[in-house]
């Protein structure tokens, strides 16, 4: 647990250098408190992860694969952190106030979906660069997180099949033998 907090503190500190929203003042022009971390695209939230993925997509489209990898890696790291924090908060409030765990669970599902998306894009980038062996653990993580029953899990498993890492096609829950 202490290691997680230390890693999170380091990551958040590093984010101060990257994200100008963290350095903003704690109140807006009217004097009321602002929710700096909730600002879309520049805070520490699901919207900022979406923005990182979109920046990575734009970098791929322009041929800047190095920048795309950085953006996808940052999106992946931020999603994992958000997911862990939402789970921790959800567990802390279980049995005390049902609204908070519900909210954290919803936000956690969104962070999980973004983690899967950033992993899929990162794996596709590795494949494009001729590094399929680096794509394998990322794809396996998507299957583990999303399960093969969900579209992202199926897409990841299909990629593993195309790479030759697995041999048996997945036919769905009722596919059988």
C-alpha atoms as one frame of an Amber mdcrd trajectory, in Angstrom:
protein
   0.000   0.000   0.000   2.830   2.390   0.865   4.459   1.744  -2.503   1.227
   2.594  -4.320   0.969   5.892  -2.450   4.616   6.711  -3.148   4.236   5.912
  -6.862   1.041   7.942  -7.026   2.667  10.890  -5.290   5.586  10.781  -7.724
   3.235  10.509 -10.706   1.105  13.386  -9.474   4.205  15.486  -8.881   5.374
  14.695 -12.407   1.941  15.690 -13.646   2.460  19.136 -12.140   5.179  19.712
 -14.700   3.040  18.489 -17.571  -0.417  19.782 -16.700  -0.806  23.537 -16.208
  -4.248  23.087 -14.624  -2.611  21.823 -11.436  -0.866  25.161 -10.979  -4.056
  27.221 -11.235  -5.378  29.042  -8.226  -8.026  27.506  -6.043 -10.757  30.025
  -6.894 -12.225  31.588  -9.995 -12.922  35.273 -10.676 -16.127  35.223  -8.626
 -14.219  33.960  -5.601 -15.822  30.514  -5.494 -13.663  27.404  -5.410 -12.832
  25.830  -8.763 -12.551  22.134  -9.388  -9.152  22.179 -11.038  -8.872  18.403
 -11.340 -12.291  18.191 -12.968 -11.450  20.481 -15.875 -11.830  18.655 -19.152
  -8.672  17.796 -20.998  -6.238  19.225 -18.470  -7.174  17.845 -15.059  -6.817
  14.445 -13.462  -9.963  12.744 -14.694 -11.460  10.607 -17.445 -11.673  13.569
 -19.851  -7.948  14.196 -19.605  -7.264  10.542 -20.431  -9.566  10.818 -23.444
  -7.626  13.908 -24.536  -4.327  12.002 -24.264  -5.704   9.194 -26.426  -6.925
  11.710 -28.993  -3.512  13.386 -29.037  -1.927   9.975 -29.592  -4.330   9.304
 -32.450  -3.428  12.662 -34.018   0.275  11.877 -33.629  -0.206   8.519 -35.373
  -2.124  10.221 -38.178   0.739  12.668 -38.676   3.328   9.877 -38.556   4.877
  10.899 -35.236   4.928   7.442 -33.656   7.309   8.448 -30.859   4.886  11.118
 -29.628   1.953   8.732 -30.068   3.655   6.164 -27.843   4.249   8.815 -25.163
   0.624   9.928 -25.285  -0.720   6.365 -25.144   1.673   5.490 -22.307   0.553
   8.582 -20.390  -3.095   7.699 -20.992  -2.434   4.159 -19.808  -0.678   5.330
 -16.634  -3.341   7.923 -15.825  -6.172   5.412 -16.362  -4.512   2.910 -14.027
  -4.081   5.569 -11.359  -7.650   6.806 -11.702  -8.957   3.249 -11.576  -7.008
   2.503  -8.381  -8.109   5.727  -6.701 -11.762   5.252  -7.656 -11.668   1.676
  -6.316 -10.039   2.805  -3.072 -12.622   5.534  -2.538 -15.469   3.206  -3.428
 -14.310   0.667  -0.869 -13.791   3.308   1.814 -17.388   4.516   1.601 -19.147
   1.146   1.219 -21.779   0.835   3.920 -21.546   4.525   4.802 -23.008   6.411
   1.853 -24.146   4.375  -1.160 -24.012   7.374  -3.499 -20.239   7.663  -3.336
 -19.410   4.025  -4.181 -21.917   4.206  -7.058 -20.224   7.322  -8.415 -16.734
   5.861  -7.983 -17.793   2.580  -9.613 -19.172   4.473 -12.622 -16.001   6.530
 -12.925 -13.935   3.376 -12.458 -15.723   1.636 -15.334 -15.002   4.634 -17.553
 -11.328   4.589 -16.534 -11.188   0.843 -17.201 -12.635   1.313 -20.687 -10.050
   4.014 -21.407  -7.277   1.763 -20.122  -8.412  -0.902 -22.575  -8.553   1.650
 -25.406  -5.082   3.013 -24.682  -3.727  -0.543 -24.463  -5.302  -1.507 -27.786
  -3.855   1.575 -29.475  -0.450   0.975 -27.924  -0.494  -2.662 -29.083  -1.446
  -1.566 -32.602   1.444   0.893 -32.526   3.872  -1.855 -31.477   2.574  -4.090
 -34.266   2.986  -1.255 -36.765   6.588  -0.801 -35.613   7.296  -4.517 -36.084
   7.442  -5.254 -32.339   4.639  -7.788 -31.859   6.342  -9.370 -28.836   5.911
  -6.091 -26.955   2.234  -5.946 -27.957   1.453  -9.356 -26.421   1.458  -8.386
 -22.701  -0.578  -5.270 -23.454  -3.167  -7.318 -25.356  -3.294  -9.971 -22.632
  -3.965  -7.205 -20.109  -6.943  -6.041 -22.188  -8.385  -9.569 -22.289  -7.877
  -9.914 -18.519  -9.428  -6.532 -17.708 -12.318  -6.538 -20.148 -12.925 -10.314
 -20.480 -13.385 -11.963 -23.869 -17.134 -11.374 -23.603 -16.711  -7.620 -24.209
 -15.823  -6.099 -27.612 -12.440  -4.741 -26.483 -11.508  -8.103 -24.993 -12.535
  -9.841 -28.208 -10.531  -7.370 -30.287  -7.452  -7.966 -28.126  -7.831 -11.748
 -28.338  -8.288 -11.511 -32.117  -5.022  -9.564 -32.310  -3.300 -12.277 -30.280
  -4.681 -14.834 -32.730  -3.469 -12.801 -35.725  -0.012 -12.558 -34.154   0.111
 -16.322 -33.673   0.395 -16.074 -29.894  -2.801 -18.151 -29.532  -4.198 -20.720
 -31.950  -7.826 -21.227 -30.953 -10.332 -18.688 -32.263 -12.845 -17.402 -29.725
 -16.408 -18.071 -30.847 -18.233 -16.466 -27.971 -19.905 -17.900 -24.890 -22.054
 -20.355 -26.834 -19.365 -21.216 -29.432 -18.274 -24.445 -27.765 -16.129 -26.914
 -29.626
